[in-house]
Amino acid sequence: MRITRQITVLDAPDLPAESRFWAGLLGGTVAAEDDWHTVLVDGSPRIAFQLAPDLVPPDWPDGAPQQAHVDLYVDDPAAAHDEALALGARLLQAADTSTPRGFQVYADPAGHPFCLCWG
């Protein structure tokens, strides 16, 4: 088997909100189709979203289990935290960002968990 392209796809009830959030977080642009949006970074697809109007987001950590999540490694966790919140993320689990290694857990606008990691 030869894989010619690999992309992570998340379900989302509001494609414009979800794709704008991830494009902002990753420094990319959105290529939008009717029920599918792709975030491109430097012209390459990084993550995509398909319309799922009835999505029930995970309630991490105590409710419905997450099915997958994205880890983003950053060099300035405090600045990345501020940027993620400004784009619409919700902090789910905080950590001490002054430590040499760690992560904080967030939810994107559709409720998908993701981590900002450092170290």
HUJOHU-V425197 format. One record per helix or strand of 2 or more residues. SS is the DSSP state (H for helix, E for strand). FROM is the first residue (numbers start at 1). TO is the last residue. Records with the same first field share a line. If there is no record, write none. Layout:
SS = FROM-TO / FROM-TO
This chain:
E = 8-12 / 29-32 / 36-41 / 44-51 / 70-73 / 90-93 / 102-107 / 113-118
H = 15-26 / 77-87
